[in-house]
């Protein structure tokens, strides 16, 4: 789960950080490509995640720490 969140969510969203956080701009084509990839990857994340009550089940794990840090950035 750690790898999935880091590689398939945060790393994809990172391409938009310039515009989202630093006042720069990102091309329309990059925005469209990232949106398409994130929609696909978020659907995969939804199939893997448990949230019962933690990310991968009933125990607090490193995946919860990674999710806490990265999911707001992806949002």
DABELRA-V297086 format. One record per pair of residues at least 6 apart in sequence whose ideal C-beta (glycine too) atoms are under 7 Angstrom apart, sorted by the first residue. I is the first residue (numbers start at 1). J is the second residue. If there is no record, write none. Layout:
i | j
I | J
I | J
This chain:
i | j
1 | 48
1 | 55
1 | 56
1 | 63
2 | 62
2 | 63
2 | 66
4 | 45
4 | 48
5 | 66
5 | 67
5 | 70
6 | 66
6 | 70
8 | 41
8 | 44
9 | 41
9 | 45
9 | 70
9 | 74
10 | 70
10 | 73
10 | 74
12 | 34
12 | 37
12 | 38
12 | 41
13 | 34
13 | 38
13 | 73
13 | 74
15 | 26
15 | 30
15 | 34
16 | 26
16 | 31
16 | 34
18 | 24
18 | 26
19 | 25
19 | 26
49 | 55
50 | 56
50 | 57
52 | 58
54 | 60
54 | 61
54 | 64
55 | 63
55 | 64
55 | 67
56 | 63
